[in-house]
Amino acid sequence: MTRWLILFVCTGVLFANDLRSQFDRTKAQARAAVEAEDWAAAEVRYEKLLKLSAAVHPSLLEMYAEVVSPLAELYKKTGTVEQLEKLYQDRMEGSVAGLERGLAQADLGFFYQASDFASADQLHGEQLVAEAVKSFEQCAASKTEGEQCRRRLGDTAGLQGAVFFQRLDYQRAEPLFRRVIGLPESTVQDEVMLVSLHALRGILAERNDFDEAKQLALRAAAFEASHPQALNRLKQESTRSRSH
């Protein structure tokens, strides 16, 4: 009996290792297809990774960084809006409370706000992002997910602030930007911090609050000096956006 039990356990370990190897090979193939701009082949492999993940159980950060986010970018490149929406909806439905739920809420929320959907869908997107912020707040004290939740909290607030700012909805944008600039700079993406500083400065200047606007301008200049690549990345992203 003991011998059969050992054999069963060993077989299970070997099977799991084989699946993990297959998962890693498929990730490499997907990246290679993207580099070759073979979108069809890349899509097939990323969708295979989604299926394999149910058995492999990669970490949440690996799953998002190496599967979900690249596949989402692929769908955006190919204009496959229905597949992108389904990807985000599936992540929502399968998520658990905490960092995973917050990420799924933010992805789907920003998707609805950025797409040409009805105003009701855009409002739903705003609500989802607000819920994402709450999810990140709730898991910020977690010993296992706390650091990532705090980082996502600042980034999500800044991105939503930028959405409102572009719509000239300064009343809703301002508290979000203030929240971002009040966080430790190390917990916010450099680009998000820089945009928040400049956008809030612009809002204050618009209503003639020049003293605080000047203080933010000085802080933004100091931040640019200490994070020169952040400004370069923003300029590159702006150039790409205008060219598409």
ABEGO torsion letter per residue (X at the ends): XAAAAAAAAAAAAAAAAAAAAAAAAAAAAAAAAAAAGBAAAAAAAAAAAAAAAAAAGBBAAAAAAAAAAAAAAAAAAAGBAAAAAAAAAAAAAABBBEAAAAAAAAAAAAAAAABBBBAAAAAAAAAAAAAAAAAAAAAAABAAAAAAAAAAAAAAAAAAAAAAAAAGBAAAAAAAAAAAAABBAAABBAAAAAAAAAAAAAAAAAAGBAAAAAAAAAAAAAAAAABAAAAAAAAAAAAAAAAX
